Amino acid sequence: MTDPLIRSPRPLSRPSTHPGHLEQELDLKRRRGSSRTTVARAALSIVVVLALSVLVPKHCAATDLATVPIAVERITPRTDVTAAVPAIDIERLEARMRAATDFGAMNGARVSIAFMDRASGVRANNGNGEPIDTASVSKLFIADNLLFRDGNGEFTLRVNDITLIDFMLRSPDDAAAEQLWNRFGRNNIVGRVASRYGLSSTSVKPNDEWWRTRTTMNDVVTYYSKMIDGVGGLEPARSESILGNLKSFSATGSDGYYQRFGLPDALPGESVIAVKQGWMCCVGGDWIHLTTGFAGRGDRYIVALNSRESGRR
């Protein structure tokens, strides 16, 4: 992974209009305009930079870097990722995560970060395991469930269904997700995927919609890791179709929302980067943004971040 550079996001084109993204969103955006969402996206990109950059920012004092408990573990690495890999500097990784968390707090955001290096087996998080509504990140679970069941012969996806999956993952298109969710099992979709991948903190209430699926950044990292490694049961060709769509993400969503915030803007020099983004307002009065995905040769680095900030400020 190359050293990330900061690139300012483009202005917001127009707000998300999906009815499930809560009616308050439209009134909020009309009153306050797009400036706050642009700032939120820029701040999240900076959080990614702080988490992944080589040096801790100068404005962060030593006391700031000791306020958040950081969890780091080492699991058995995949031997087929790469034969020889540079070691991960655990102390610097911990410092970056503390700096990113501190920066988010200074800007009024509660930030959750999870990271995995598939080559070395190092996993880390910033100590915030608070579940969050996934918004469009749950489209990963819809796609995975449908492709798995198609592969098992439970049903045969039509060409139009595959097109909807592709559009849902790349754009990401809410109308496509809505069709697939309603036709293929709704809430049971999430439960099946969580069971196959061992996502203990991922669920959706019986009468909630796909965008209200709740998960943690640790679960998202686990999902990506197992899906890439083929542990969740998807045939390689089917997992590759998901990975390919995430690598071909569009610069804006189908609703016009700029979706290069976070990982893409923080890592402009990466030749291989794939993301599934999410944004929604107002959940408990909060704006939420999620930037999740993987980067690097051999899909080595998996990163999932979310920020939650008041939509009433």
FENQUIVEN-V99575 format. One record per residue. RES is the residue in three letters. SS is DSSP state (alpha for helix, beta for strand, coil for the rest). PHI is phi as a letter, one per 20 degrees, with the letter a starting at -180 (999 if undefined). OMEGA is omega in degrees with one decimal (999 if undefined). Layout:
RES/SS/PHI/OMEGA  RES/SS/PHI/OMEGA
This chain:
MET/coil/999/-179.6  THR/coil/f/178.2  ASP/coil/f/-176.1  PRO/coil/f/174.7  LEU/coil/d/-179.3  ILE/coil/e/174.3  ARG/coil/c/-175.2  SER/coil/f/177.6  PRO/coil/f/173.4  ARG/coil/f/176.7  PRO/coil/f/176.8  LEU/coil/f/-178.8  SER/coil/f/177.6  ARG/coil/b/-173.6  PRO/coil/f/171.2  SER/coil/f/-175.6  THR/coil/d/-179.6  HIS/coil/f/-175.7  PRO/alpha/g/-179.2  GLY/alpha/f/178.0  HIS/alpha/e/170.4  LEU/coil/m/-175.1  GLU/coil/f/-178.5  GLN/alpha/f/-176.0  GLU/alpha/g/-176.3  LEU/alpha/f/179.5  ASP/alpha/f/-179.4  LEU/alpha/f/-176.9  LYS/alpha/f/177.6  ARG/alpha/f/-177.8  ARG/alpha/f/-170.7  ARG/alpha/d/-179.6  GLY/coil/m/-173.1  SER/coil/e/-171.8  SER/alpha/f/-177.2  ARG/alpha/f/179.4  THR/alpha/f/176.7  THR/alpha/f/177.3  VAL/alpha/f/-179.4  ALA/alpha/f/179.5  ARG/alpha/f/178.7  ALA/alpha/f/-179.8  ALA/alpha/f/-179.9  LEU/alpha/f/176.1  SER/alpha/f/178.4  ILE/alpha/f/176.3  VAL/alpha/g/177.7  VAL/alpha/f/179.0  VAL/alpha/g/-179.3  LEU/alpha/f/-178.4  ALA/alpha/f/-171.8  LEU/alpha/d/-175.2  SER/coil/f/-174.4  VAL/coil/f/-175.7  LEU/coil/d/173.6  VAL/coil/f/-179.1  PRO/coil/g/-174.8  LYS/coil/f/-176.1  HIS/coil/f/-178.3  CYS/coil/e/179.1  ALA/coil/f/-179.1  ALA/coil/g/179.9  THR/coil/f/178.1  ASP/alpha/f/-173.8  LEU/alpha/e/-178.2  ALA/alpha/d/-173.0  THR/coil/e/-174.3  VAL/coil/d/177.6  PRO/coil/f/-180.0  ILE/coil/d/179.9  ALA/beta/d/177.7  VAL/beta/c/176.2  GLU/beta/c/177.5  ARG/beta/c/177.4  ILE/coil/d/179.3  THR/coil/f/-177.0  PRO/coil/f/175.3  ARG/coil/f/-177.5  THR/coil/f/-177.7  ASP/coil/e/179.7  VAL/coil/f/176.8  THR/coil/a/-174.8  ALA/coil/f/-177.9  ALA/coil/c/-176.6  VAL/coil/c/174.9  PRO/coil/f/-177.6  ALA/coil/f/174.1  ILE/coil/e/177.2  ASP/coil/e/-174.4  ILE/alpha/f/-178.5  GLU/alpha/f/-179.5  ARG/alpha/f/177.0  LEU/alpha/f/178.3  GLU/alpha/f/-179.4  ALA/alpha/f/179.6  ARG/alpha/f/-178.9  MET/alpha/f/176.7  ARG/alpha/f/179.9  ALA/alpha/f/179.9  ALA/alpha/f/178.7  THR/alpha/f/179.5  ASP/alpha/f/179.2  PHE/alpha/f/177.6  GLY/alpha/f/-179.7  ALA/alpha/f/178.8  MET/alpha/f/179.5  ASN/coil/d/174.2  GLY/coil/m/-176.9  ALA/beta/d/170.2  ARG/beta/e/-171.0  VAL/beta/d/172.8  SER/beta/c/-176.1  ILE/beta/c/171.8  ALA/beta/c/-172.6  PHE/beta/b/174.0  MET/beta/b/169.9  ASP/beta/d/-174.7  ARG/coil/f/-177.8  ALA/coil/f/-177.6  SER/coil/e/-177.6  GLY/coil/n/-179.6  VAL/beta/e/171.0  ARG/beta/c/-179.5  ALA/beta/b/172.8  ASN/beta/b/-175.4  ASN/coil/e/175.7  GLY/coil/n/178.6  ASN/coil/d/179.8  GLY/coil/d/-178.3  GLU/coil/f/176.5  PRO/coil/f/-178.5  ILE/beta/b/174.3  ASP/beta/f/-170.2  THR/coil/e/-170.7  ALA/alpha/l/-172.8  SER/alpha/f/177.9  VAL/alpha/f/178.5  SER/alpha/f/177.0  LYS/alpha/f/172.6  LEU/alpha/g/-177.1  PHE/alpha/f/176.9  ILE/alpha/f/-179.2  ALA/alpha/f/-178.3  ASP/alpha/f/-178.1  ASN/alpha/f/-177.8  LEU/alpha/f/-179.7  LEU/alpha/f/178.0  PHE/alpha/f/-178.0  ARG/alpha/f/174.6  ASP/alpha/f/179.5  GLY/alpha/f/179.1  ASN/coil/e/177.8  GLY/coil/n/178.5  GLU/coil/f/172.9  PHE/coil/b/178.1  THR/coil/d/177.8  LEU/coil/f/177.5  ARG/coil/e/178.5  VAL/alpha/g/179.5  ASN/alpha/f/177.3  ASP/alpha/f/178.5  ILE/alpha/f/177.8  THR/alpha/f/177.9  LEU/alpha/f/177.9  ILE/alpha/f/179.8  ASP/alpha/g/-177.7  PHE/alpha/f/179.8  MET/alpha/f/-177.3  LEU/alpha/e/-174.3  ARG/alpha/e/-165.3  SER/alpha/f/-7.3  PRO/coil/e/-172.6  ASP/coil/e/-178.4  ASP/alpha/f/-178.9  ALA/alpha/f/177.5  ALA/alpha/f/178.7  ALA/alpha/f/-178.4  GLU/alpha/f/179.1  GLN/alpha/f/-176.9  LEU/alpha/f/178.7  TRP/alpha/g/-176.3  ASN/alpha/f/-176.1  ARG/alpha/e/-168.3  PHE/coil/d/169.8  GLY/coil/p/178.0  ARG/coil/l/-171.1  ASN/alpha/f/179.1  ASN/alpha/f/179.4  ILE/alpha/g/-176.8  VAL/alpha/f/-179.5  GLY/alpha/f/179.8  ARG/alpha/f/-179.4  VAL/alpha/f/179.4  ALA/alpha/g/179.5  SER/alpha/f/-177.9  ARG/alpha/f/-175.3  TYR/alpha/e/-179.4  GLY/coil/m/-178.8  LEU/coil/e/-170.5  SER/coil/f/-177.8  SER/coil/d/-177.6  THR/coil/d/-178.3  SER/beta/a/173.3  VAL/coil/b/-179.2  LYS/coil/f/-173.5  PRO/coil/g/-175.8  ASN/coil/d/179.7  ASP/coil/e/179.7  GLU/coil/e/-173.1  TRP/alpha/g/-176.5  TRP/alpha/f/177.0  ARG/alpha/e/170.4  THR/coil/g/-179.0  ARG/beta/d/-179.8  THR/beta/b/174.0  THR/coil/d/178.6  MET/alpha/f/174.7  ASN/alpha/f/178.5  ASP/alpha/f/179.3  VAL/alpha/f/177.8  VAL/alpha/f/177.7  THR/alpha/f/179.3  TYR/alpha/g/-179.4  TYR/alpha/g/-177.3  SER/alpha/g/-177.6  LYS/alpha/f/178.5  MET/alpha/f/178.6  ILE/alpha/f/-178.0  ASP/alpha/e/178.6  GLY/coil/m/-176.8  VAL/coil/e/-174.9  GLY/coil/e/175.5  GLY/coil/o/178.1  LEU/coil/f/173.0  GLU/coil/f/-176.1  PRO/alpha/g/-178.6  ALA/alpha/f/-178.4  ARG/alpha/f/175.6  SER/alpha/f/178.3  GLU/alpha/f/178.3  SER/alpha/f/175.7  ILE/alpha/f/-178.4  LEU/alpha/f/179.8  GLY/alpha/f/178.1  ASN/alpha/f/-179.9  LEU/alpha/f/177.1  LYS/alpha/f/-178.6  SER/coil/d/-177.2  PHE/coil/g/-179.9  SER/coil/e/-178.4  ALA/coil/f/176.9  THR/beta/c/176.3  GLY/coil/f/178.9  SER/coil/f/176.8  ASP/coil/e/179.2  GLY/coil/n/-177.1  TYR/coil/f/179.3  TYR/beta/f/-175.9  GLN/coil/c/170.5  ARG/coil/e/177.6  PHE/coil/f/177.4  GLY/coil/m/-173.6  LEU/alpha/g/-177.8  PRO/alpha/f/-180.0  ASP/alpha/f/-179.4  ALA/alpha/f/-176.4  LEU/coil/c/-175.0  PRO/coil/f/-177.5  GLY/coil/e/-178.0  GLU/coil/f/177.8  SER/coil/f/178.2  VAL/coil/c/176.5  ILE/beta/b/-179.5  ALA/beta/c/-176.5  VAL/beta/b/164.6  LYS/beta/c/-175.9  GLN/beta/d/175.7  GLY/beta/b/177.0  TRP/beta/b/-177.1  MET/beta/a/173.5  CYS/beta/b/3.2  CYS/beta/c/-178.9  VAL/beta/e/-174.1  GLY/coil/m/-178.3  GLY/coil/n/-175.6  ASP/beta/d/163.5  TRP/beta/e/174.1  ILE/beta/c/172.9  HIS/beta/c/175.2  LEU/beta/c/172.6  THR/beta/c/-173.9  THR/beta/c/176.3  GLY/beta/r/-177.3  PHE/beta/b/-176.2  ALA/beta/b/176.1  GLY/coil/n/179.4  ARG/alpha/f/-178.0  GLY/alpha/m/-178.5  ASP/alpha/l/-169.6  ARG/coil/f/-171.6  TYR/beta/d/176.4  ILE/beta/d/-177.6  VAL/beta/c/174.2  ALA/beta/c/179.3  LEU/beta/c/168.3  ASN/beta/c/173.3  SER/beta/c/-179.4  ARG/beta/c/179.8  GLU/beta/c/-175.8  SER/beta/f/175.5  GLY/coil/e/-174.9  ARG/coil/d/-177.2  ARG/coil/f/999
